[in-house]
């Protein structure tokens, strides 16, 4: 009787007819009669699990968090658990939802599941209606269609992305580039010949299991429920870079390079995903742009044109499930079991959606991740969802799989020591099954020698049949290695971001060298003239450009000199020596014609130099001063500038002339922007650490470990502004790099970079056991004691030299580290939350968070701390 009542209640709640419910019950009874015992299940599918893995697979009641160390077989656990639920527990595959971080990961997981558990009945099935899916062909926006939609010339219905049926097969989305922006849907080829199946698939039971991304799932929810709620489904734009580029022109009246556009897109996505702290848009700075203005213009443009981006998918589903409880209940009843892969990479908004759908009545959320491998803070990743899992899900169980089947014992021990420096983590004891291997250090006198050394090592390893990778923190580090491997013809795979070549720093040097070779190149001059320190106005530039176009003789600098002083022609004609005692008439800004003429002569001299020397001289003559000024204003990272400068020097050293160097840059950009296939398709891989996540190699080289580079001092942005612990994320990045290696890790270091003395990263000592948080603390105390003796025991800054470059002030600046208590002249007492280079993030006692430049605060005596308090720690 109670069972019948329960059945009727379920029927009423779901809105299903009695006949439908009866059919489902008969199907369930049929499934139950064919269920396998766990032992039979293992035998049938030849499953081998260790005790921790087996416990995770069989944990099916209540919420659980599975913490998986690198190489521990988490994908095996997830796919086996899905099969266990289907074949041993009789759960309909449509009721099991597995979400992972990327389309590629979802596709791979689906293929592995079908290969293992699909059986002979697996066939090509109709692809289910799951939204954006996981096709290997990816999503390619049609430029014309989206452009017109953004401009409002084409209605949303004309450019609507018909992204149906792209759940988990090897299908791709190709947004057509025609004027109408119509969508072309193609099924790609899969290795097994399976396109995959989602909802309503016509294939085997296994094919009906659902593997997707959170964005794909949300798109499916919107298409299924939005119109019921009166929502008009906006047009989805899969690439918002064109819109941001256009807004930079309309809002700021300036062109933005690819680096700036990608950074702005990242900031916008961060703001939409971060819900744990209120986002104060006015606190976010990007160069000299008003970010709030841009963000609001971006949102207005989307709304006015009936558009939405990928993050709006999440926000719309969050809104629907908040406003319409019956829809949330339906989603909950349709998804009895939810598996989350790579949970540490999800944002707080994504976790919020997942928690709502996996809450009552079933509460069968199975989250798999590793907070130690969370390296996407800049994308709003929220690993705190793992560390606070028990609080969020009362009664939840924390499971571990700690056997690393990838790394050898020496590598695993070093990685364990590294990650143990972090505090915001679960304790895990990583175990291994192989002992053979090593972690070594290769010392070079100068980093300029590392590329030839690496080439020899990689060639030797490739010949021996081993897979090797060179990993680094920043894209700039890989450019010279890409260049060498291309020139030497050694096959390799990698995904170098061609954004390097479009970065303003690189473009500025290219324009300067072009101008040095041709003093009448008005196009190159137009892009850098205000950076030369000559005080040139826009009016003067326009006049000079007009002269060039009209064919007036003389270099740009000779023509410019005429705009300053009328007697410049006489000085040019007489070849006046600058050392002579001549009268130089100056303009209002203190610039005289002789200075301009000399600048032009210096540029012409640079144009005849070897490209390596030419780059150095351009930097010395004016670009170095410009970039330094930008860094002081907080608009440019000095470290980021130097990284690109050093990469240019590495490339220039391999060429014989400036012309050859510029041509090589252009050719290399084309090579790097081309399709290079799978990043692990060759025996040799060159990649950033972020790109290498999820991969494994026989040997890993880690390069460019310098202080300020790795750990990075160029990671401020919105991540640190909203509480992100940058240092701990950098430690996690090193941990990920180390655990890519099966047998060997080699750390390549040097104390000089192209002749410049550089401090080696503290991570090197951390890897080789001579560094810890305690030794770091002792070192800090010793520095403070030395500084205090130099300052004659003075507390604060009252008797320190006023010069901002004084040794006393420089030493004093080192005291201002995270955790230090400070007093601001106007804002009162507070605690330093974070420090990136010269930028402090301070939480004041009244609850306000503020960012400020330390050098400016010290120069104007706005900020001080108690040295004795530092020594007493």
N, C-alpha and C positions, 0 to 999 in steps of 0.2 A: 504493500500500500504506500509506504513512504517512498519507494522507488518510483511508483507511478506519479505521485505528487511532485517529486523532484523533476521527473521528466516533463510534466506539464508546465512547471515553473520555468524550466529551461526553454521549452517551446514558446511560451509567452514572451519571455525576455528576449529571445533571439528573433522573434517575429516569424518563425518558420511554421509551416503547416505540419499537421500531425503525420501526414504521409511522408514528408521529407525527414522528419525526426525518426520515423520508423525505419526508413531505408538506411539512415546513418547507423541506427542501432544494429540492424542486421549486418551491415558491413563491419562494424566493430566486433560483433560476435564471430564473424568469419575470420577476421584478423587474429582474434584471440586464440582461435582453434589452431592456428598455424604458428604460434609464437615459439621461439627457440629459447632453450635455457642458455645461460651465459656460457657454459662450457661448450655446448653445441655451436653456439654463435662463434666462439673463438676458433673452434675446429673447422667449421665450414669456410670461414673467411681467412683462415691462417693468420690469426691475430696474435701478436706477441707484445705484451705490455709489462712494464715493471709494476711493483705494488702501488706506487704513487699514481701512476698513470691509470691503472685499473680502478683505483678508488675514485678518481676524477670522472672516469667514464660512467661509473655506476651511481654517481651522486645525481639523482634526478628529482629529489623532493626538496623544496625550499631554496632560497637564494644561496649562491656560492660564488666565491672568488677564487680562481685558480691562478696562483703566481708561478710563472714558468720562466726559469733561467734560460739563457741563450742555448740553443741546440738541444732542448729537452724534449722535442717532439710534440709541441702544443697543437700543431695542425693535425697530427695523427690522433691526438686525444679528441679534438673537436669532431672530426669526421667520423671517428669510431663511435663517439657518443650519439651522434645523429642516427647512425645505423642501429645502435643498441636500442634507442627509443623506438625506432620503427619495427625492428625484427624481434626484439625481446619484450618490449612494453606495449606494442600494438598502437603506438601513437600515429595518427595519420600524418604523413610527411608534410601536408599543407599547413599543419598546426605547428610546425617547427620552423623557426626563423633564425637564420644565422647571418649576422652582420659583421663585416670586417672593414678595414680602413680604406682600401683602394679597390678599384675595378679589377686590376690585375690580380690582386690577392684573392678576391672573390672568385674570379674565373679559375685560378689555379686550384683553389680549394674544391670547387665544384668538379673539376676534372679528376682530381685525386679521389674524390668520393665516388664518382661514377666508375672509375677504373677499378676500385677496390670492391665496391658493393653494388654496382649496377647489374652485374651478371650478364648472361647471354641475351637477355631480353632488351638490353639497352638499344635504343634506336634513335634515329633523328626525329625529334618531336617538335611540335609547334611551340615556338617560344612564347612564354607567358607574358601577361601584361604587367610588367614589373617596373616600368619607368625607365630610368637612364641606364640601368644595367651595368654589365661588367665586360663588355666586348673588348677583345684585344685590338680591334680596329680603332677604338677610342672615339672621342667626340671631336669633330672638326667643324668649327663654325664657318658658315658661308659669309664672307665679308660683305658682299653687296646687300644681302637680305637684312643682316643685322644693322648695318650702317643706315639703311633707309628706315628701319624701324626706330632707331635711336633718333633720327631726324624727324620722325613723325610723318614721313611721306608715304609709308606703307602701313596699312592697318595691322594690328596684331594677328588677325585671322589669316592674313596673307602670308605672314612669316611664322605662323605657329609651328613650333617644333613637334612634329608627329613622332614622338619618341616612344612608340609603343613596342612591346615585345622585346625589350632588350635587357632582360633580367640577368641571366647568368651564363648564357651561351657565348661563343666566340663571335658575337655579332657586334657590329660597329655602328656608330651614328655618324652619318656624314651630312652636315647641314649644307645644302647646296649653295654654291656661290653665285647662283643666277640672280637676276634682278628681283625676282619674286621672293627669293629666300626660301623656296620650297625645300622640303626635306626628303632625302633619299635614304632609305633603310636597306642595308645589305647584310646578309648573313655571311660571316667570314668562315674560313675553313678552320676546323679544329683538328688537333692531332688524332683524335679518336673518331673523327667524322661526326661528332655530336654538336648540334647547335645549342643544346641545353634546353631546359623546359622550366617554366615558372608556373603561375597559376593556370589551371586548366590544361596542363601539358597532357599529351596523348601517349606518352611513352610508358616506361616501366615505373614501378613504385619509387625506385631510387631517383628517377628523373624529376619527380615531383617535389623533392626536397629543395628548399629555397635557400640560396646563398646570395647575398646582396651587399650593397653598401648602404649606409644610413641615408645618404642623399637619394639613392635609387628608391629605397623603401618609402621615404617621405613623398617622393614624386608620385608613387603608386597611391599613397593615401590621399593626396590632393586630387588626383584624377578620379578617384573612387567616391570621395565624400564632399569635395568643395562645392560642387554645384547644388548638392542637397541643402547646404547651409546658406545658399545665396551668394557664395563667393564667385567672382569672375576669375577664372584661372589666367594669370598673366602669362605673357610670352617669356619663355626661359632663354636667357642669353648664357651661352656656355663659355664665353670669353668676354670679360668686361674691360679689357685693356683699351679697346678702341673708344669706348665711352669715356674712360678716365683721361685718355689723351685729348679728346675733344674738350672736356671740361677744364683741363689745365689751360687750354687756349682761351676759353671763354671766361673763366673765373680769374685766372692769373695773367692772362695775355702773354704767355710764354710757352715754348715747346718743352716737353718733358722727355728725357731719354728713357730707354727701356728699363733701366735700373730704377728710376724714379717711379715709373708707372707700376712696375711689379711691387715696389715697396708700398705704394699707396693702396694698391689692391689688397696687399697683405694686411695693412692697417684697417681697411674697411671691413675685411673679413673678421679680423680680430674683434672689432667693436661689436659686430653682429653676433658673434659666438660667445662672448664673455658676459655671463649674467651673474657671476658670483659677487662682483663689485660693481657699483654704479660707474659707468663710463662718463667721465667729464671730458667732452670733446675739446674744450678749450685748453686742456692740459697737454694735449698731444701736439707735438711740433714736428714738422717735416721741412727741413731746409728753412727758407724764409716764407713758407706758405702758411696760410691760415687753414689748418686742416678741417676745422669745424665747417668753414664755408664750403669747402670742397665736398665734404661728406653730405651736408644738407642738399647741395646742388645735385649730387649723385642720386640721393634718395628721391628728390623731386622729379628728376628726369625719368627714373624708373617708373614712378607712379603715373606721371603724365602720359607716358607712352605705353602703358600697359605691359611693363616688363618686370622680370624678377631675375635675380642671380641665384647661384646655388645655395647661398646662405639663407636667402628668403624662403627656400623650400622648408628649411628647418623652422624658421620663425612662423610660417603659415601653419604648419602641423602643430606646433606648440600652441598656437592661438586656437585652432580648431578643437584640440583635445581639452583645452581649458574651458571653452565656451559651451561645448556640446558634450555633456557627460555620457549621453547614450552612444555617441560615436566612439568615445574612449572605451566604454564597456564592450562594444562590438569588437574593437581591435584587441582588447584583452582576451575575449573569449575565443577569437580566431587565432591567437598566438599563445598557445599554452606553454610552450618551451621557447626561450629566447637565449641564443648563444651569442656572446659578443667577443670577437677576436680583436687583438691589439687595443684593448680597452684604454691603455694609458695614452693613446693618441687622440681620443675623442675629446671634444670641447665640453665645457660645462653645459651648454645648451643641448648638445647631443645626449649627454648623460641624463639630462632632465627628461627628454622625450622617452628615452629607453626606460627610465625608472617608472614613468607614468604607465606605459604600456605593459610593463612586467609586474606591476603591483597587483593588488587584490583583483580577482579571487585566487589566482594560481600562485603567484610569487615564486616562479620557477626561473629566475634569472641566473644564468651561468656566465659569469664574466671572466675572461681569460686575458692576462696581460702581465706586464712587469714594469713597475714604476721605475726600476733601474734603467730601463731602456726608453724612457720618455725624453725625446730630443726635439720635439716640435712645439716648444713653448711660444715661438714667434707666430705659430698658426693657431694659438689659443688652446693648445692641448692642456688637459686638466687632469694630471695624474693624482691630484688630491682625491678624486673620486674613488681611487683604489685604497689610499691610506685611510679614508674615512668610511669605507664600505660597511663596516659593522654598525656604525652610527646611522648611516642612511638606510640600511636594511637590517633591522633588529632580528636577532636569531640567525644571522647569516653565518655560514661556515667558511673558514679560510683554508684552502688546500694548497699544497706545494708539489711541484715536480722539479727536483733539484739536480737530477743527473744530466750533465752536459755531454751529449754523445758526439759533439763536434770538436771541442777544444781538448788539447792535451793537458796534462796536469800542470806543467810550468806556466802555460798561458793562463789557465783558469786561476791559479794561485795569485798571479799578478793582478788579474782582473778583479778578483775578490778583494785584494788589498786596496785597489784603487776605489772601488765603489763603496767600501766601508768608510770612506771619508765623509760620505753624505749622512745626514741625520734624518731626513724626511723619507724614510723607507722601511720596509719590513726586513727583518733579519732572515737571510737565506744562506744555507751552507751548500755551495756548489760542489758537486762530486763529478768525477770524470771516469772514463773507462780506458783511457790510453795514457801512457807516460812519456812516450817519445816526442821530443820537441824542445823548443828553447825560446827565450826572450833575450835579444842581444841589442847592443848599441853600436852603431858605426859613427865614429867621430871624423869629421872632415874639417879642414882648416877654413873653408869658406863655402857657403851654400851654393855658390856658382858651380862647384864641382859635383854637386849631387846628381845632376841630370845625366852626365856621362857615366857616372858610377851606376846609377839605377838602370840605364840602358844596358850595360854589360851584364848586370845581375838578372834582369828580366829576360834577356836573350838566352842566357844559360839555363834558366829555369824552364823557359818555353821548350827548349830543345830536349830537356829531360822529361817532358810530359807533365810537368807540374803546373797548377793554376796559381797565379800570383796576382796581387793587387797592390797598387800604390794609393794610399789614402791620405787625405789632407783636410784641413779645417775649412779653407776658403777656396773658391773657384780659381782665384788668381794663381794659386800654387801649381795648378795643373797645366796652365797654358804653356810654359816652356817644355814640359814633358810631352804634351800633345805634339808640339812642334817637332821635337826631336824624333819621336816615333814615326810621325808622318814622313819626315825627311829620310830616315833610315829604312823605311819600308817594312818595319816590324809590325805584323798584324796585332791589333789590340781592339778592345771595346771600351767604351766610355761614353758618358753623357755630359760633355763639357758645355756649360751654358754660354752661348754666343753673346750673352748680355755683356760680357767682359769688354767686347770690342765697341759696344755702343755706350759704355759708361762715360760720363762727362770727363773724367780724368784722362782716359785713353784718347777720347776725341780731341781734347784740348792739346795734348802732345802731338797728335797727328796734324792738327791745323797749324801748330807752331812750326813743325818741320816742313810742311808744305810752304808756308810763308818764308821760311829761311831759304828754301830752294828757289822760290819765285817771289820776289818782293812786290810783285803786282797782283798776287792772288787775292783778289778782293773777297772771294767767297770764304776762304780760310780766315782772313782778317776780320770779317764780319762776325765770326763766332767767338773771337777772343780779344778784341781790341780793348774792351773795358777792363781786362785782367792784366794789362801790361804796365799799369802804374803810371801812365803818361797823362792821365786826366782827360782823355779824349771824350768829347761830348757826342751825343747822337747827331747833332747838327754838323759837327766837323766830319764825322764819319760819312754822312750822306754826301757832303760836299766832295770829299776825297773819292768816294765811289763814283760820283758823277764825272770827276776828272778822268778816272781810269776808263770808264765807259766811252768817254768822248775821245780817248786816245791821247790825252795830255801826257807828255813824256815825264819820266822820273819815277822813282820807287814810291810806294805808298807813304813811306816815312818822309821822303823829300817833299811830297805834296802836302802831307800833314804839317810839316814845319812851316810852310807858307801860311797856313791858317793861324799859326801862333804869332809869327813875327815877319814883317814885310821884308826885312833885310836878309832873310835866310838864303835867298838866291845868291847874294854876294858872298856869303860865308861858304856856300857850296862851291862857287866858281873859284874862289881863292884857296880852296882846300885848307881852311884855317885849322891849325893844329889845336886840339883841345887844351894842350899844356900851355899854349901861349896866353899872355895876359890880355884877353880880349873882353870887351864889354858885351854881356849877354842880356838882352832884354827878355823879361819873363812875363808870362800871362798871370792872371789873378791867382792861379793855383801853384805858382812857383815853378812851372815847367818852362824851360827855354828851348829855342829851336836847336841849339847845339846838342842838348840832351837827346832830342828826338833823332837828329842825324846820327849821333853816336849809337843810339839803340838800333837804328837800321843797319849800321855798319857791323855791329855785333851779330845781328841776325844773319847777315850775308856771310860772315865768317863761319857761323854755325853751319850754314848750308854746305860748306866745303869739308866738314869734319866727318870722321868715321861715325856711323849711326849711334854707337854706344856713347861716345863723347858728346854727340849732338844732343842726345836725350838729357845727359847730365847738365850740359850748359843751358839748355832751355829751362830746366828746373831751377838752376842757380840764377839765371837772368831775371825771370819774373814769375813763372808758374809756381815755384816753391813758396814765394811770398804770398801769392794769392790763396793757395790752399791752406797755408798757415793761418791767414786771416779768417778763412772760413771755419777752420777748426776752433779758433778762439771764440768765434761767435756761436759755436755749438751747431753749425750748419753742416759740418763735414768731419768725419773721423780721420785724424791724422794717420792712424794705423791703416785704415782702408786705402788712403791715398798712397802710402808708402808701398803697400802690397802690390798695387797696380804698377807703380813706378818700377819696382824691382822686377816684375814680370816683363815689362817693356825692355829693361836693360838686358835681361836674359835673352830675349828674342833678338835685340839689336846686336848683341855680341856675336851672333852667328851670321850676320850679313856684312857685306863689304861697302855698301853705299846706302845713303838715306833712301834713294829711290827704290833700291832692292828691298830695304826694310819695310817701306810703306806697301809695296806690292805683296810682300810676304804676309803682312798683317791682313790685307784684304783677302788673300787666298786662304789664309788660315781661318778667317771668319767664315768663309763659304764652306770650308771643310767641316768646321765644328757645328755649323747650323744644319748640315745635312743629316739625313737619317742614318744612324749607325746600328740599328737593330737592338737586340737584347744586350743589356749592359754586361752580361756574362757570356756572350757568344764566343769569345776568344779566350785563349789561355791566359792572356794578360788583360787586366782591367785597371783603368785609371779613373778615379772617382773621388768625390767628396765623401766624408763619413756619412752624411745624411743620405746620399745616393746609395751607399753600400748596405744600408740596413736590410736585414733579411737574407743577405748573401753569405757565402762562405768560400774560403780559399785555402790552399795548402800553405802559402806564405803571404804575410802582409807586411808591407813597408809603410811606416808612418813618417811623414816629413814635415818640415817647417814648424817645429815646436819651439817657438820663441815667445817670450813674455809679451802679452798684448795681442798676439796672434792666436795662440791656443794655450791657455784659455783666452778667449776673445775679449777685447775691450770695445768691440764694435757691435754689441748686442743689446743696446739700451732699448730704444723703441718703446712700443706699448707694453711689451712683455715685462720689463723691469718696472715700468711706471705703475703697473697694476699688480705688484706683489710677487712677480716671478723671481725666483732665486737663480740668478744667472750663473753663479759659480757652480752650484750643484748640477745645473743642466750641462755645463761644460765638462764636469766630471763624468756625467752619464755618457756624453759624447765620446770621451776617451774610452770608457768601458765598452761601448758598442764597437769602436774601432778594434780594440784588442780581441774581442770575442768573435770577430769575423775569421780568425785564423784557426786552422786545424792543428798545425804543427809548429810553425815558426812565426815570430814577430821580430822585426828589425826596426829599431828607432834610429833614424838618421839625423844627426845633429851637427851643428857648427857654431862657433862663437862669432862669426863674421858673416855679413851678407853683402856681397859685392863691395868688400873693403870697409863696410860700416860695422863698427863694433855693436853687437846685439846680445842682450841677456837671454840665456837659454830658459825655456819655460820651466816653472817649478814642477810641471807634470813629469818631466824626465826623472827628477829625483823621486817623485812619487812612484813611478813605475819600477825603479830599481831599489826601492826600499829605504832611501836615505831622507825621505821627507814625510812628514805627517802634520796634522793640524797642531800638534803640540810643539814640534820643532819650528813650525811657522810662527807660533805664538811667541816662543822664546826669541826668535830672530827679531820679531817686531819690538819686543821689550828692550832688547839690546840697542836697537836703533833709537828708541825713544830715550834711553838712558844717555846715549852719546849726545843726542840732540839737546837734552836737558842741561848737560854739563856745558855745552857750547852756549846755551842761552842763559847761563849763570843762575839756573834755578828759577827762572821767571815763569810763573804760570800765565797761561793765555798768550796774548800777542802784544802786550803793552810796551815791551822794550825791544822787540825784534826789529831788525833793519826794515825800513820802509820799502826797499826795492823788491818788487815781486820776483826778481831773479836771484835774490840773495840766497846763500846756502842755508841760512837759518830758516827762511820762509819755505824753502824747498823741503827741508827736513820736516818742518812742522806740518806740511801738507800730507806727509806720509801717515800721520797719526789718524787722519780722518778716514776710517775704515768702517764697514758695516758693524753695527752694534755699539759704536761710540756715541756717548752722550755729548750733545753740543748745545750752545746757546747762541741764538741769532739776535742781532740788535733789535729787530722789529717783530719777529715772530715768536720769540721766547725760546724755551727749552724744548728739545726734541731728541730723537734717536735716528742715527743714519741707518736706513733700510738697505741701501745698495749704493755702490759706487762703480761707475764705468768711466775709466779715464779721469777726466776733469769734472764729470757730472755726478752730483750727489742727489740721491733721493732720500728725503728726510720726512719722517712722520713726527709732527710736533705734538706736544702734550694735549693740545686742544682738539686733536683728532684730524687736523688738516695734513695732507700729504703735499709736499712741494719739491720741485726739482730746481737745482741752481748750480751755477758754475763755481767750483771751489776757488779757482784762481781769482775770480772777480771778488768773491766774498772776502778772501784774505787780503787782497790789495786794498779794498775799501774798509777793512776791519769790521765786517758785519758778522763774522762767525768766529767762535773760539771754543776750545774745550780744555778740560783740566788734565794736564799731563800726569799729575799724581794719581788721578783716577785710572788712567791707562796702566800705570806701573803697578797698581794694586790688584789688577785682574789675576 
